[in-house]
Amino acid sequence: MALALVSDMLREADKRHAGIVGFNTFNYEEVEWIIEAAEAEQVPAIIMLHPDMAYFSNISFEAHAQMTKALAERVSVPIGLHLDHCEDFNEIMHAIKAGFTSVMIDGSKLPFEENVAITRKVVDVAHAMGVCVEGELGRIGQAANREDFLNEDIYTKVEDAVAFVERTQVDSLAVAIGSAHGFYVETPHLALDRLKAINDAIDTPLVLHGGSGIPDDQITIAGQNGINKLNVGTEYGHLLYTNTRKIMEEGLSPREDWMWCMGALKPVMIEYLRRKLHALSY
Ligand SMILES: [Zn+2]
């Protein structure tokens, strides 16, 4: 089917007390495998592109959007296309023009009022163009720094979340509750009471970033307390890398290496994806 609007997908997930997994991607195979696994499991999925990944992998917003759109049309389950962590208004406009139907404006490094202002500016334009918007409040840092996920001072405050969603009209909100990006230097413990309080105070679907390495039981409880979207990048990327390396080390003829490797990788990745898509009990 045609690309689904992520805001509709998250509202539907919220009604089911479930959540959808968003995967950071950068090439054709990753996108294809996720969509194939979603169809096999008959659950929705969100394909995400981080602006840095677009830069490093040299894939344009246009190419990524067209490829995802074409692959989504092959299947019967809702597939969303989302621009992850973007801090720049013009870059977001570029992504919307390229065909992204959901964008994240990450103003979390800015003071509260400035975050509200830039987020509202993006929401006004995006909504006029039929595109939905994720905002971020609190700071979701790097899992390599203990301070970035253990310091409660940077967690999202309930009263700020209430004011932020009211003033910006975002479609979803990424909250800082003790998760972070990358490999965790120690097991995180999500601030589930804070999450519950935020969820009780606002209707907006909530997003959990840094989904790689959070124990499954915590993710399940987070899903029961308002998380409707779980972002996963590190875990998926690491699995892809380690398995590619393992397969390549077996040494094949140079001409066939890559094609053979992708064929050998696919079942491993699909098996992981089919399990992961149910992380939030969808
Ligand atoms: Zn993130």
py3Dmol code that shows the C-alpha trace and the ligand (Angstrom):
import py3Dmol

protein = """\
ATOM      1  CA  MET A   1       0.000   0.000   0.000  1.00  0.00           C
ATOM      2  CA  ALA A   2       0.990   3.633  -0.226  1.00  0.00           C
ATOM      3  CA  LEU A   3       3.178   4.961   2.593  1.00  0.00           C
ATOM      4  CA  ALA A   4       1.131   5.341   5.776  1.00  0.00           C
ATOM      5  CA  LEU A   5       1.173   8.471   7.895  1.00  0.00           C
ATOM      6  CA  VAL A   6       3.194   7.746  11.031  1.00  0.00           C
ATOM      7  CA  SER A   7       0.803   9.804  13.191  1.00  0.00           C
ATOM      8  CA  ASP A   8      -2.111   7.559  12.086  1.00  0.00           C
ATOM      9  CA  MET A   9      -0.009   4.465  12.753  1.00  0.00           C
ATOM     10  CA  LEU A  10       0.898   5.636  16.265  1.00  0.00           C
ATOM     11  CA  ARG A  11      -2.695   6.580  17.118  1.00  0.00           C
ATOM     12  CA  GLU A  12      -3.840   3.139  16.016  1.00  0.00           C
ATOM     13  CA  ALA A  13      -1.045   1.534  18.049  1.00  0.00           C
ATOM     14  CA  ASP A  14      -2.057   3.609  21.075  1.00  0.00           C
ATOM     15  CA  LYS A  15      -5.650   2.347  20.797  1.00  0.00           C
ATOM     16  CA  ARG A  16      -4.282  -1.220  20.877  1.00  0.00           C
ATOM     17  CA  HIS A  17      -1.966  -0.402  23.827  1.00  0.00           C
ATOM     18  CA  ALA A  18       0.878  -1.405  21.543  1.00  0.00           C
ATOM     19  CA  GLY A  19       3.778   0.231  19.772  1.00  0.00           C
ATOM     20  CA  ILE A  20       5.637   0.212  16.476  1.00  0.00           C
ATOM     21  CA  VAL A  21       9.346  -0.298  15.969  1.00  0.00           C
ATOM     22  CA  GLY A  22      11.266   2.256  13.911  1.00  0.00           C
ATOM     23  CA  PHE A  23      14.537   1.092  12.353  1.00  0.00           C
ATOM     24  CA  ASN A  24      17.392   3.296  11.237  1.00  0.00           C
ATOM     25  CA  THR A  25      18.368   2.299   7.724  1.00  0.00           C
ATOM     26  CA  PHE A  26      20.769   3.417   5.052  1.00  0.00           C
ATOM     27  CA  ASN A  27      20.578   1.017   2.121  1.00  0.00           C
ATOM     28  CA  TYR A  28      18.217  -0.968  -0.052  1.00  0.00           C
ATOM     29  CA  GLU A  29      18.688  -4.348   1.614  1.00  0.00           C
ATOM     30  CA  GLU A  30      17.930  -3.045   5.095  1.00  0.00           C
ATOM     31  CA  VAL A  31      14.712  -1.399   3.967  1.00  0.00           C
ATOM     32  CA  GLU A  32      13.620  -4.420   1.952  1.00  0.00           C
ATOM     33  CA  TRP A  33      14.230  -6.857   4.819  1.00  0.00           C
ATOM     34  CA  ILE A  34      12.286  -4.750   7.318  1.00  0.00           C
ATOM     35  CA  ILE A  35       9.313  -4.446   4.985  1.00  0.00           C
ATOM     36  CA  GLU A  36       9.402  -8.150   4.146  1.00  0.00           C
ATOM     37  CA  ALA A  37       9.566  -9.087   7.843  1.00  0.00           C
ATOM     38  CA  ALA A  38       6.689  -6.697   8.648  1.00  0.00           C
ATOM     39  CA  GLU A  39       4.556  -8.300   5.953  1.00  0.00           C
ATOM     40  CA  ALA A  40       5.425 -11.786   7.195  1.00  0.00           C
ATOM     41  CA  GLU A  41       4.386 -10.838  10.720  1.00  0.00           C
ATOM     42  CA  GLN A  42       1.445  -8.692   9.546  1.00  0.00           C
ATOM     43  CA  VAL A  43       2.543  -5.770  11.709  1.00  0.00           C
ATOM     44  CA  PRO A  44       3.327  -2.171  10.774  1.00  0.00           C
ATOM     45  CA  ALA A  45       6.905  -0.852  10.672  1.00  0.00           C
ATOM     46  CA  ILE A  46       8.616   2.509  10.413  1.00  0.00           C
ATOM     47  CA  ILE A  47      11.611   3.004   8.135  1.00  0.00           C
ATOM     48  CA  MET A  48      13.863   5.785   9.409  1.00  0.00           C
ATOM     49  CA  LEU A  49      16.743   7.695   7.910  1.00  0.00           C
ATOM     50  CA  HIS A  50      19.094   9.740  10.090  1.00  0.00           C
ATOM     51  CA  PRO A  51      20.588  12.772   8.277  1.00  0.00           C
ATOM     52  CA  ASP A  52      24.095  11.610   9.296  1.00  0.00           C
ATOM     53  CA  MET A  53      23.459   8.191   7.764  1.00  0.00           C
ATOM     54  CA  ALA A  54      22.334   9.842   4.547  1.00  0.00           C
ATOM     55  CA  TYR A  55      25.628  11.715   4.528  1.00  0.00           C
ATOM     56  CA  PHE A  56      27.868   8.743   5.413  1.00  0.00           C
ATOM     57  CA  SER A  57      26.208   6.272   3.090  1.00  0.00           C
ATOM     58  CA  ASN A  58      25.832   8.868   0.349  1.00  0.00           C
ATOM     59  CA  ILE A  59      22.146   8.147  -0.193  1.00  0.00           C
ATOM     60  CA  SER A  60      19.957  11.118  -1.056  1.00  0.00           C
ATOM     61  CA  PHE A  61      16.646  11.797   0.673  1.00  0.00           C
ATOM     62  CA  GLU A  62      15.013  11.407  -2.740  1.00  0.00           C
ATOM     63  CA  ALA A  63      16.544   7.978  -3.427  1.00  0.00           C
ATOM     64  CA  HIS A  64      15.711   6.695   0.041  1.00  0.00           C
ATOM     65  CA  ALA A  65      12.122   7.949  -0.131  1.00  0.00           C
ATOM     66  CA  GLN A  66      11.472   6.554  -3.616  1.00  0.00           C
ATOM     67  CA  MET A  67      12.924   3.161  -2.750  1.00  0.00           C
ATOM     68  CA  THR A  68      10.921   2.905   0.484  1.00  0.00           C
ATOM     69  CA  LYS A  69       7.736   4.058  -1.233  1.00  0.00           C
ATOM     70  CA  ALA A  70       8.147   1.443  -3.992  1.00  0.00           C
ATOM     71  CA  LEU A  71       8.849  -1.368  -1.502  1.00  0.00           C
ATOM     72  CA  ALA A  72       5.930  -0.325   0.734  1.00  0.00           C
ATOM     73  CA  GLU A  73       3.570  -0.569  -2.239  1.00  0.00           C
ATOM     74  CA  ARG A  74       4.330  -4.296  -2.504  1.00  0.00           C
ATOM     75  CA  VAL A  75       2.921  -5.148   0.922  1.00  0.00           C
ATOM     76  CA  SER A  76      -0.399  -5.022   2.748  1.00  0.00           C
ATOM     77  CA  VAL A  77       0.801  -3.706   6.139  1.00  0.00           C
ATOM     78  CA  PRO A  78       1.277   0.008   6.947  1.00  0.00           C
ATOM     79  CA  ILE A  79       4.845   1.235   6.384  1.00  0.00           C
ATOM     80  CA  GLY A  80       5.902   4.694   7.569  1.00  0.00           C
ATOM     81  CA  LEU A  81       8.853   6.750   6.373  1.00  0.00           C
ATOM     82  CA  HIS A  82      10.439   9.011   8.935  1.00  0.00           C
ATOM     83  CA  LEU A  83      13.386  11.415   9.038  1.00  0.00           C
ATOM     84  CA  ASP A  84      15.158  10.859  12.352  1.00  0.00           C
ATOM     85  CA  HIS A  85      16.864  13.556  14.523  1.00  0.00           C
ATOM     86  CA  CYS A  86      17.038  16.591  12.305  1.00  0.00           C
ATOM     87  CA  GLU A  87      18.024  19.900  13.804  1.00  0.00           C
ATOM     88  CA  ASP A  88      17.803  22.020  10.679  1.00  0.00           C
ATOM     89  CA  PHE A  89      14.590  23.544   9.305  1.00  0.00           C
ATOM     90  CA  ASN A  90      15.804  23.657   5.692  1.00  0.00           C
ATOM     91  CA  GLU A  91      16.969  20.048   5.767  1.00  0.00           C
ATOM     92  CA  ILE A  92      13.520  19.021   7.021  1.00  0.00           C
ATOM     93  CA  MET A  93      11.899  20.930   4.154  1.00  0.00           C
ATOM     94  CA  HIS A  94      14.206  19.080   1.773  1.00  0.00           C
ATOM     95  CA  ALA A  95      13.129  15.709   3.214  1.00  0.00           C
ATOM     96  CA  ILE A  96       9.431  16.611   2.931  1.00  0.00           C
ATOM     97  CA  LYS A  97       9.921  17.657  -0.677  1.00  0.00           C
ATOM     98  CA  ALA A  98      11.748  14.361  -1.304  1.00  0.00           C
ATOM     99  CA  GLY A  99       8.723  12.388  -0.077  1.00  0.00           C
ATOM    100  CA  PHE A 100       9.210  11.821   3.658  1.00  0.00           C
ATOM    101  CA  THR A 101       5.795  11.712   5.318  1.00  0.00           C
ATOM    102  CA  SER A 102       7.097  12.049   8.876  1.00  0.00           C
ATOM    103  CA  VAL A 103       9.943  14.137  10.274  1.00  0.00           C
ATOM    104  CA  MET A 104      11.626  14.693  13.605  1.00  0.00           C
ATOM    105  CA  ILE A 105      12.691  18.166  14.630  1.00  0.00           C
ATOM    106  CA  ASP A 106      15.187  17.718  17.419  1.00  0.00           C
ATOM    107  CA  GLY A 107      15.408  20.972  19.328  1.00  0.00           C
ATOM    108  CA  SER A 108      16.399  19.227  22.538  1.00  0.00           C
ATOM    109  CA  LYS A 109      19.814  20.892  22.698  1.00  0.00           C
ATOM    110  CA  LEU A 110      18.093  24.296  22.740  1.00  0.00           C
ATOM    111  CA  PRO A 111      16.601  26.122  25.721  1.00  0.00           C
ATOM    112  CA  PHE A 112      12.883  25.275  26.212  1.00  0.00           C
ATOM    113  CA  GLU A 113      11.482  28.399  24.534  1.00  0.00           C
ATOM    114  CA  GLU A 114      13.725  27.992  21.487  1.00  0.00           C
ATOM    115  CA  ASN A 115      12.834  24.309  21.240  1.00  0.00           C
ATOM    116  CA  VAL A 116       9.130  25.275  21.284  1.00  0.00           C
ATOM    117  CA  ALA A 117       9.690  27.930  18.608  1.00  0.00           C
ATOM    118  CA  ILE A 118      11.610  25.781  16.093  1.00  0.00           C
ATOM    119  CA  THR A 119       9.310  22.788  16.667  1.00  0.00           C
ATOM    120  CA  ARG A 120       6.176  24.887  16.135  1.00  0.00           C
ATOM    121  CA  LYS A 121       7.671  26.375  12.983  1.00  0.00           C
ATOM    122  CA  VAL A 122       8.262  22.873  11.566  1.00  0.00           C
ATOM    123  CA  VAL A 123       4.813  21.654  12.662  1.00  0.00           C
ATOM    124  CA  ASP A 124       3.040  24.573  10.960  1.00  0.00           C
ATOM    125  CA  VAL A 125       4.692  23.903   7.598  1.00  0.00           C
ATOM    126  CA  ALA A 126       4.705  20.093   7.832  1.00  0.00           C
ATOM    127  CA  HIS A 127       1.029  19.845   8.789  1.00  0.00           C
ATOM    128  CA  ALA A 128       0.094  22.131   5.888  1.00  0.00           C
ATOM    129  CA  MET A 129       1.846  19.629   3.638  1.00  0.00           C
ATOM    130  CA  GLY A 130       0.235  16.554   5.223  1.00  0.00           C
ATOM    131  CA  VAL A 131       3.390  15.477   7.039  1.00  0.00           C
ATOM    132  CA  CYS A 132       3.554  14.593  10.737  1.00  0.00           C
ATOM    133  CA  VAL A 133       6.170  15.680  13.259  1.00  0.00           C
ATOM    134  CA  GLU A 134       8.014  14.160  16.207  1.00  0.00           C
ATOM    135  CA  GLY A 135       9.581  16.521  18.743  1.00  0.00           C
ATOM    136  CA  GLU A 136      12.039  15.861  21.551  1.00  0.00           C
ATOM    137  CA  LEU A 137      12.007  17.194  25.071  1.00  0.00           C
ATOM    138  CA  GLY A 138      14.674  16.465  27.668  1.00  0.00           C
ATOM    139  CA  ARG A 139      18.048  15.234  26.473  1.00  0.00           C
ATOM    140  CA  ILE A 140      18.573  11.763  25.015  1.00  0.00           C
ATOM    141  CA  GLY A 141      22.349  11.517  24.885  1.00  0.00           C
ATOM    142  CA  GLN A 142      24.941   8.854  24.199  1.00  0.00           C
ATOM    143  CA  ALA A 143      24.911   5.457  25.877  1.00  0.00           C
ATOM    144  CA  ALA A 144      28.718   5.596  26.073  1.00  0.00           C
ATOM    145  CA  ASN A 145      28.368   8.366  28.700  1.00  0.00           C
ATOM    146  CA  ARG A 146      26.861   7.238  32.018  1.00  0.00           C
ATOM    147  CA  GLU A 147      25.784  10.804  32.772  1.00  0.00           C
ATOM    148  CA  ASP A 148      23.662  10.871  29.603  1.00  0.00           C
ATOM    149  CA  PHE A 149      21.247   8.258  30.858  1.00  0.00           C
ATOM    150  CA  LEU A 150      21.697   8.134  34.628  1.00  0.00           C
ATOM    151  CA  ASN A 151      21.376  11.864  35.296  1.00  0.00           C
ATOM    152  CA  GLU A 152      17.714  12.502  36.062  1.00  0.00           C
ATOM    153  CA  ASP A 153      18.204  16.256  35.643  1.00  0.00           C
ATOM    154  CA  ILE A 154      18.104  15.805  31.865  1.00  0.00           C
ATOM    155  CA  TYR A 155      14.954  13.647  31.896  1.00  0.00           C
ATOM    156  CA  THR A 156      11.720  15.053  30.489  1.00  0.00           C
ATOM    157  CA  LYS A 157       9.686  16.908  33.115  1.00  0.00           C
ATOM    158  CA  VAL A 158       5.947  16.278  33.228  1.00  0.00           C
ATOM    159  CA  GLU A 159       4.909  19.939  33.347  1.00  0.00           C
ATOM    160  CA  ASP A 160       7.265  20.792  30.462  1.00  0.00           C
ATOM    161  CA  ALA A 161       5.814  17.959  28.364  1.00  0.00           C
ATOM    162  CA  VAL A 162       2.279  19.274  28.932  1.00  0.00           C
ATOM    163  CA  ALA A 163       3.265  22.801  27.860  1.00  0.00           C
ATOM    164  CA  PHE A 164       5.406  21.566  24.953  1.00  0.00           C
ATOM    165  CA  VAL A 165       2.747  19.453  23.240  1.00  0.00           C
ATOM    166  CA  GLU A 166       0.095  22.107  23.792  1.00  0.00           C
ATOM    167  CA  ARG A 167       2.232  24.868  22.280  1.00  0.00           C
ATOM    168  CA  THR A 168       3.855  22.918  19.448  1.00  0.00           C
ATOM    169  CA  GLN A 169       1.037  20.519  18.466  1.00  0.00           C
ATOM    170  CA  VAL A 170       3.584  17.773  17.697  1.00  0.00           C
ATOM    171  CA  ASP A 171       2.163  14.405  16.653  1.00  0.00           C
ATOM    172  CA  SER A 172       4.554  12.428  18.837  1.00  0.00           C
ATOM    173  CA  LEU A 173       7.083  13.223  21.535  1.00  0.00           C
ATOM    174  CA  ALA A 174      10.468  11.627  22.186  1.00  0.00           C
ATOM    175  CA  VAL A 175      11.017  11.561  25.936  1.00  0.00           C
ATOM    176  CA  ALA A 176      14.197  11.313  27.981  1.00  0.00           C
ATOM    177  CA  ILE A 177      13.555   8.692  30.667  1.00  0.00           C
ATOM    178  CA  GLY A 178      16.945   7.018  31.029  1.00  0.00           C
ATOM    179  CA  SER A 179      17.678   5.721  27.542  1.00  0.00           C
ATOM    180  CA  ALA A 180      20.470   6.844  25.216  1.00  0.00           C
ATOM    181  CA  HIS A 181      21.950   6.190  21.774  1.00  0.00           C
ATOM    182  CA  GLY A 182      24.538   3.504  20.987  1.00  0.00           C
ATOM    183  CA  PHE A 183      26.005   0.764  23.175  1.00  0.00           C
ATOM    184  CA  TYR A 184      25.246   1.171  26.880  1.00  0.00           C
ATOM    185  CA  VAL A 185      28.251   1.152  29.192  1.00  0.00           C
ATOM    186  CA  GLU A 186      25.959  -0.329  31.830  1.00  0.00           C
ATOM    187  CA  THR A 187      22.419  -1.684  31.805  1.00  0.00           C
ATOM    188  CA  PRO A 188      19.928   1.190  31.728  1.00  0.00           C
ATOM    189  CA  HIS A 189      16.988   1.386  34.108  1.00  0.00           C
ATOM    190  CA  LEU A 190      14.171   3.358  32.572  1.00  0.00           C
ATOM    191  CA  ALA A 191      12.389   5.895  34.769  1.00  0.00           C
ATOM    192  CA  LEU A 192       9.063   4.149  34.313  1.00  0.00           C
ATOM    193  CA  ASP A 193       7.280   6.238  36.972  1.00  0.00           C
ATOM    194  CA  ARG A 194       8.245   9.389  35.084  1.00  0.00           C
ATOM    195  CA  LEU A 195       7.028   7.846  31.850  1.00  0.00           C
ATOM    196  CA  LYS A 196       3.696   6.902  33.427  1.00  0.00           C
ATOM    197  CA  ALA A 197       3.264  10.428  34.819  1.00  0.00           C
ATOM    198  CA  ILE A 198       3.961  11.968  31.388  1.00  0.00           C
ATOM    199  CA  ASN A 199       1.595   9.534  29.693  1.00  0.00           C
ATOM    200  CA  ASP A 200      -1.145  10.294  32.221  1.00  0.00           C
ATOM    201  CA  ALA A 201      -0.719  14.025  31.621  1.00  0.00           C
ATOM    202  CA  ILE A 202      -0.766  14.107  27.793  1.00  0.00           C
ATOM    203  CA  ASP A 203      -2.514  12.253  24.956  1.00  0.00           C
ATOM    204  CA  THR A 204       0.363  12.558  22.464  1.00  0.00           C
ATOM    205  CA  PRO A 205       2.003   9.231  21.520  1.00  0.00           C
ATOM    206  CA  LEU A 206       5.440   8.876  23.108  1.00  0.00           C
ATOM    207  CA  VAL A 207       8.675   7.693  21.530  1.00  0.00           C
ATOM    208  CA  LEU A 208      11.561   5.830  23.153  1.00  0.00           C
ATOM    209  CA  HIS A 209      14.967   6.359  21.536  1.00  0.00           C
ATOM    210  CA  GLY A 210      18.070   4.281  22.191  1.00  0.00           C
ATOM    211  CA  GLY A 211      16.138   1.001  22.049  1.00  0.00           C
ATOM    212  CA  SER A 212      19.252  -1.181  21.600  1.00  0.00           C
ATOM    213  CA  GLY A 213      20.358  -2.788  24.844  1.00  0.00           C
ATOM    214  CA  ILE A 214      17.373  -1.945  27.035  1.00  0.00           C
ATOM    215  CA  PRO A 215      16.245  -5.212  28.670  1.00  0.00           C
ATOM    216  CA  ASP A 216      13.105  -6.642  27.027  1.00  0.00           C
ATOM    217  CA  ASP A 217      11.064  -6.564  30.220  1.00  0.00           C
ATOM    218  CA  GLN A 218      11.645  -2.819  30.588  1.00  0.00           C
ATOM    219  CA  ILE A 219      10.628  -2.237  26.971  1.00  0.00           C
ATOM    220  CA  THR A 220       7.434  -4.217  27.554  1.00  0.00           C
ATOM    221  CA  ILE A 221       6.551  -2.120  30.615  1.00  0.00           C
ATOM    222  CA  ALA A 222       7.427   1.076  28.733  1.00  0.00           C
ATOM    223  CA  GLY A 223       5.028  -0.045  25.998  1.00  0.00           C
ATOM    224  CA  GLN A 224       2.296  -0.567  28.573  1.00  0.00           C
ATOM    225  CA  ASN A 225       2.892   2.955  29.865  1.00  0.00           C
ATOM    226  CA  GLY A 226       2.613   5.043  26.742  1.00  0.00           C
ATOM    227  CA  ILE A 227       5.549   4.294  24.453  1.00  0.00           C
ATOM    228  CA  ASN A 228       4.059   3.838  20.968  1.00  0.00           C
ATOM    229  CA  LYS A 229       7.297   3.957  18.966  1.00  0.00           C
ATOM    230  CA  LEU A 230      10.631   2.339  19.738  1.00  0.00           C
ATOM    231  CA  ASN A 231      13.698   3.467  17.805  1.00  0.00           C
ATOM    232  CA  VAL A 232      16.329   0.851  17.063  1.00  0.00           C
ATOM    233  CA  GLY A 233      19.543   1.522  15.164  1.00  0.00           C
ATOM    234  CA  THR A 234      22.625   0.222  16.965  1.00  0.00           C
ATOM    235  CA  GLU A 235      21.392  -3.325  17.505  1.00  0.00           C
ATOM    236  CA  TYR A 236      20.225  -3.745  13.913  1.00  0.00           C
ATOM    237  CA  GLY A 237      23.399  -2.187  12.501  1.00  0.00           C
ATOM    238  CA  HIS A 238      25.646  -4.282  14.741  1.00  0.00           C
ATOM    239  CA  LEU A 239      23.924  -7.514  13.791  1.00  0.00           C
ATOM    240  CA  LEU A 240      24.261  -6.585  10.136  1.00  0.00           C
ATOM    241  CA  TYR A 241      27.948  -5.772  10.550  1.00  0.00           C
ATOM    242  CA  THR A 242      28.980  -8.819  12.584  1.00  0.00           C
ATOM    243  CA  ASN A 243      27.159 -11.232  10.307  1.00  0.00           C
ATOM    244  CA  THR A 244      28.499  -9.599   7.143  1.00  0.00           C
ATOM    245  CA  ARG A 245      32.013  -9.891   8.553  1.00  0.00           C
ATOM    246  CA  LYS A 246      31.521 -13.527   9.544  1.00  0.00           C
ATOM    247  CA  ILE A 247      30.208 -14.458   6.118  1.00  0.00           C
ATOM    248  CA  MET A 248      32.878 -12.483   4.242  1.00  0.00           C
ATOM    249  CA  GLU A 249      35.649 -14.116   6.275  1.00  0.00           C
ATOM    250  CA  GLU A 250      34.614 -17.461   4.872  1.00  0.00           C
ATOM    251  CA  GLY A 251      36.166 -16.170   1.652  1.00  0.00           C
ATOM    252  CA  LEU A 252      34.417 -16.531  -1.681  1.00  0.00           C
ATOM    253  CA  SER A 253      35.284 -15.522  -5.198  1.00  0.00           C
ATOM    254  CA  PRO A 254      35.568 -11.701  -5.276  1.00  0.00           C
ATOM    255  CA  ARG A 255      32.926 -11.251  -7.931  1.00  0.00           C
ATOM    256  CA  GLU A 256      30.272 -13.141  -6.034  1.00  0.00           C
ATOM    257  CA  ASP A 257      31.192 -12.110  -2.512  1.00  0.00           C
ATOM    258  CA  TRP A 258      28.701  -9.305  -2.045  1.00  0.00           C
ATOM    259  CA  MET A 259      25.722 -10.956  -3.697  1.00  0.00           C
ATOM    260  CA  TRP A 260      26.364 -14.224  -1.897  1.00  0.00           C
ATOM    261  CA  CYS A 261      26.789 -12.409   1.382  1.00  0.00           C
ATOM    262  CA  MET A 262      23.475 -10.563   1.057  1.00  0.00           C
ATOM    263  CA  GLY A 263      21.716 -13.831   0.281  1.00  0.00           C
ATOM    264  CA  ALA A 264      23.284 -15.526   3.302  1.00  0.00           C
ATOM    265  CA  LEU A 265      22.522 -12.555   5.562  1.00  0.00           C
ATOM    266  CA  LYS A 266      18.884 -12.209   4.660  1.00  0.00           C
ATOM    267  CA  PRO A 267      17.447 -15.116   6.689  1.00  0.00           C
ATOM    268  CA  VAL A 268      19.480 -14.106   9.761  1.00  0.00           C
ATOM    269  CA  MET A 269      18.267 -10.518   9.562  1.00  0.00           C
ATOM    270  CA  ILE A 270      14.674 -11.468   8.790  1.00  0.00           C
ATOM    271  CA  GLU A 271      14.589 -13.765  11.817  1.00  0.00           C
ATOM    272  CA  TYR A 272      15.810 -10.941  14.071  1.00  0.00           C
ATOM    273  CA  LEU A 273      13.375  -8.441  12.539  1.00  0.00           C
ATOM    274  CA  ARG A 274      10.364 -10.723  12.841  1.00  0.00           C
ATOM    275  CA  ARG A 275      11.021 -10.998  16.587  1.00  0.00           C
ATOM    276  CA  LYS A 276      11.921  -7.343  17.109  1.00  0.00           C
ATOM    277  CA  LEU A 277       8.788  -6.036  15.397  1.00  0.00           C
ATOM    278  CA  HIS A 278       6.807  -7.342  18.379  1.00  0.00           C
ATOM    279  CA  ALA A 279       8.970  -5.580  20.990  1.00  0.00           C
ATOM    280  CA  LEU A 280       6.053  -3.339  21.970  1.00  0.00           C
ATOM    281  CA  SER A 281       3.507  -6.152  21.845  1.00  0.00           C
ATOM    282  CA  TYR A 282       2.089  -5.315  18.431  1.00  0.00           C
TER     283      TYR A 282
END
"""
ligand_1 = """\
1
ZN
Zn 17.357 8.970 18.713
"""
view = py3Dmol.view(width=600, height=400)
view.addModel(protein, "pdb")
view.setStyle({"model": 0}, {"cartoon": {"style": "trace"}})
view.addModel(ligand_1, "xyz")
view.setStyle({"model": 1}, {"stick": {}})
view.zoomTo()
view.show()
